[in-house]
Amino acid sequence: QAQLVESGGGLVQPGGSLRLSCVASGFTFDYYAIAWFRQAPGKEREGVSCSSVSDGRIYYADSVKGRFTISRDSAKNTVYLQMNSLKPEDTAVYYCAADPRLFICGPALGTSRYDYWGQGTQVTVSS
């Protein structure tokens, strides 16, 4: 029973910061690529960031480069997304996902099919 659970979303002012967490269970965490996606109402799903610890792959969408950082604590089976300098256009439901195909972590993230998904956490950036 594979499971991913996101937390850490909320309401923040423009320029503020949030740290999202994704706790995984039921699979071998370090052998999977882990990704963050987001989707706002009326918009297509966007791939935000991904990492694969076993081969060192890491990717950020152009829209978040320099502002967001993905990291992993393998001992806690947890992936984080540190979100700084938040903008109103970052408002969305954020999802984490996992897949054993490490090569899917890259520029095609937005159209990649991942095996396991979390329930999502709402991030709202507004004054």
WOFENBEL-V510638 format. One record per backbone hydrogen bond with DSSP energy under -0.5 kcal/mol. NH is the residue of the N-H (numbers start at 1). CO is the residue of the C=O. Records with the same first field share a line. If there is no record, write none. Layout:
BEGIN
NH = CO  CO
END
This chain:
BEGIN
3 = 25
5 = 23
7 = 21
10 = 122
12 = 124
15 = 86
16 = 13
18 = 83
20 = 81
21 = 7
22 = 79
23 = 5
24 = 22  77
25 = 3
29 = 27
31 = 28
32 = 29
33 = 99
34 = 51
35 = 97
36 = 49
37 = 95
38 = 46
39 = 93
43 = 40
46 = 38
48 = 36  46
49 = 36
50 = 59
51 = 34
52 = 57
53 = 32
54 = 30
55 = 52
56 = 52
57 = 52
59 = 50
61 = 48
64 = 61
65 = 61
67 = 64
68 = 64
69 = 82
71 = 80
73 = 78
74 = 72
76 = 73
77 = 74
78 = 73
79 = 22
80 = 71
81 = 20
82 = 69
83 = 18  81
84 = 67  82
85 = 15
86 = 16
90 = 87
91 = 88
92 = 123
93 = 39
94 = 92  121
95 = 37
97 = 35
98 = 116
99 = 33
102 = 100
104 = 101
105 = 102
106 = 104
109 = 106
111 = 108
112 = 109
114 = 112
115 = 98
116 = 98
118 = 96
121 = 94
123 = 92
124 = 10
126 = 12  124
END
